[in-house]
Amino acid sequence: MVKPVLDQINLICGDVEASLAFYRRLGVDIPEDNVWRTATGAHHINAEPTGERPLHLELDSTAFAQLWNPAWKGRTDLRGRIFVGFRVPARGDVDAVFRDMMAGGYRGLQEPIDAFWGSRFAIIEDPDGIAVGVISPALADKKTPPPSV
């Protein structure tokens, strides 16, 4: 089995604009092109890896987090939760890692799916309740329009 690589820290924010201002003031370079807004406000921010910060830092609204993690649907306690993402090299690796972790007795929050951003994606819960994602590279031909938020 392939070894997943730690690639992403995702923070679920009660006020995405306030969090964006905080991290920018702290010195994180977040270009405006990396902020996804809809008519209801900012919902996803991606600060891509740099030499000083080798991980993706992502910020998501509580509403958007409930769309990519259906196990969180309807929850009102998501503000301040974290998501840790592990990248694998191929789409089939997501399924293999998920099956292996389920065989180990861990709880699946999201079975492997083809996510709208073009990746194969699954979520497993660690022993302390932290959501841990397994994500393949995004493929352009697998992208679909994002859901309404």
C-alpha positions in Angstrom: 0.0 0.0 0.0 1.2 3.6 -0.8 2.2 5.8 2.1 0.1 8.9 2.4 2.0 12.2 2.8 0.8 15.0 5.2 -0.1 17.8 2.9 -2.8 20.0 4.4 -4.1 21.7 7.5 -7.7 23.0 7.2 -9.3 25.2 9.8 -13.1 25.5 10.0 -13.9 29.1 10.6 -16.9 30.8 12.1 -16.0 34.1 10.3 -13.9 33.3 7.2 -13.2 37.0 6.4 -12.0 37.6 10.0 -9.7 34.6 9.8 -8.4 35.7 6.4 -7.5 39.1 7.9 -5.8 37.4 10.9 -3.6 35.1 8.8 -2.7 37.8 6.3 -1.7 40.1 9.1 0.4 37.2 10.6 2.3 37.1 7.3 0.6 34.3 5.4 0.6 35.2 1.7 -3.0 34.6 0.5 -3.7 36.0 -3.0 -7.2 37.2 -3.6 -7.5 34.6 -6.4 -7.2 31.9 -3.7 -10.4 33.2 -1.9 -13.6 31.5 -3.1 -16.6 33.7 -2.4 -20.3 33.2 -3.3 -23.3 35.5 -2.8 -23.3 34.4 0.9 -19.7 35.3 1.5 -16.2 33.7 1.7 -16.3 29.9 2.0 -12.8 28.6 1.1 -9.3 30.0 1.2 -6.2 28.2 0.0 -2.7 29.4 1.1 -0.6 27.3 -1.1 2.7 25.8 0.2 5.8 27.9 0.2 9.5 27.2 1.1 8.8 28.4 4.6 5.5 26.6 4.9 5.5 23.2 3.1 1.7 22.5 3.8 -1.4 23.9 2.3 -3.2 26.1 4.9 -6.9 26.2 4.1 -9.8 28.0 5.7 -13.4 26.9 5.2 -16.7 28.2 6.4 -18.8 26.0 8.6 -21.4 25.9 5.8 -18.9 24.7 3.2 -17.3 22.1 5.6 -20.7 20.5 5.9 -20.8 19.9 2.1 -17.4 18.2 1.8 -17.8 16.2 5.1 -21.4 14.9 5.1 -20.8 13.5 8.6 -20.8 17.1 9.8 -24.1 18.0 8.2 -26.4 19.9 10.6 -23.7 20.4 13.2 -23.5 23.7 15.0 -20.2 23.1 16.7 -17.8 23.1 13.8 -16.2 26.5 14.4 -12.6 25.9 15.4 -12.4 22.3 14.2 -9.5 21.1 12.2 -9.1 18.8 9.3 -5.7 17.2 8.4 -5.2 16.1 4.8 -2.9 13.4 3.4 -2.1 13.2 -0.3 -1.7 10.0 -2.2 -0.3 9.7 -5.7 -3.3 8.1 -7.5 -7.1 8.0 -7.3 -7.2 4.3 -6.5 -4.9 4.8 -3.5 -7.6 6.8 -1.8 -9.9 3.7 -1.9 -7.1 1.4 -0.8 -6.1 3.5 2.2 -9.7 3.9 3.2 -10.4 0.2 3.1 -7.2 -0.5 5.1 -8.2 2.0 7.8 -11.7 0.6 8.0 -10.2 -2.9 8.3 -8.2 -1.5 11.2 -11.4 -0.5 13.0 -11.3 3.2 12.4 -14.5 5.2 11.7 -15.1 6.5 8.2 -16.8 9.9 7.9 -16.8 10.1 4.1 -16.4 7.0 1.9 -14.2 7.7 -1.2 -16.0 10.0 -3.6 -15.1 11.9 -6.8 -15.0 15.5 -5.3 -16.2 18.4 -7.3 -12.6 19.9 -7.4 -11.4 16.9 -9.3 -9.8 14.7 -6.6 -10.7 11.3 -5.2 -11.4 12.1 -1.5 -12.3 10.2 1.7 -12.4 11.2 5.4 -11.5 9.0 8.3 -11.8 10.0 12.0 -8.8 9.6 14.2 -9.1 8.3 17.8 -9.6 11.8 19.2 -12.3 12.7 16.7 -10.1 14.7 14.2 -11.2 14.5 10.6 -8.3 13.1 8.5 -8.7 13.3 4.7 -7.0 11.1 2.1 -6.9 13.0 -1.2 -5.6 12.2 -4.7 -4.3 14.9 -7.1 -7.0 16.8 -8.9 -7.7 15.9 -12.5 -9.2 18.6 -14.8 -11.5 16.1 -16.5 -13.0 15.0 -13.1 -13.9 18.6 -12.0 -17.6 19.5 -11.7 -19.2 22.9 -10.7 -19.0 23.6 -7.0 -22.2 23.1 -4.9 -24.2 26.1 -3.8 -23.3 27.5 -0.4 
